[in-house]
Amino acid sequence: MNLYVFSSVNWENIWIGYRNRLWAVSPADEQVMKARRTRAERIQIDDNGILYVHKANRPGFTVPFRFKTKPDLQRPAPSTSGRSRGRCRS
């Protein structure tokens, strides 16, 4: 079984991702982004994931999920208004 852990600095981002059924990653330097793309390319449909809040006043794991599509490495992040710019099942 493959389990991928996605972190967030706050609960708001977790709930935005949950509402949109989509998880986005923050920008980083090119070396970090290359490693992220490599890992994302390994994800298979039906692999498992879980979200983790690490810098909040109450850190912890939450929202387990199963991948229903392959990651789209070119898709923009959802808006922070809670509205999706499209649908992606995760």
Residue pairs with C-beta under 8 A, 6 or more apart in sequence:
1 47
1 48
2 42
2 43
2 44
2 47
2 48
3 47
3 48
3 49
3 50
4 39
4 43
4 47
4 48
4 49
4 50
5 49
5 50
5 51
5 52
5 61
6 23
6 25
6 49
6 50
6 51
6 52
7 51
7 52
7 53
7 54
8 14
8 17
8 51
8 52
8 53
8 54
9 53
9 54
9 55
9 56
10 53
10 55
10 56
11 53
11 56
14 51
14 53
14 62
14 63
16 78
16 80
16 82
17 23
17 24
17 51
17 78
18 51
18 63
19 82
19 84
20 78
20 82
20 84
20 88
21 84
21 87
21 88
21 89
21 90
22 75
22 78
22 84
22 87
22 88
22 90
23 49
23 51
23 90
24 76
24 77
24 78
25 36
27 33
28 36
37 73
40 71
40 73
41 71
41 73
43 67
43 70
43 71
44 67
44 70
45 67
45 68
45 69
45 70
46 66
46 67
46 68
47 66
47 67
48 64
48 65
48 66
48 67
49 64
49 65
49 66
49 67
49 90
50 61
50 62
50 63
50 64
50 65
51 61
51 62
51 63
51 65
52 59
52 60
52 61
52 62
53 59
53 60
53 62
65 90
66 90
67 90
68 89
68 90
69 88
69 89
69 90
72 88
75 86
75 88
76 85
78 84
78 85
79 85
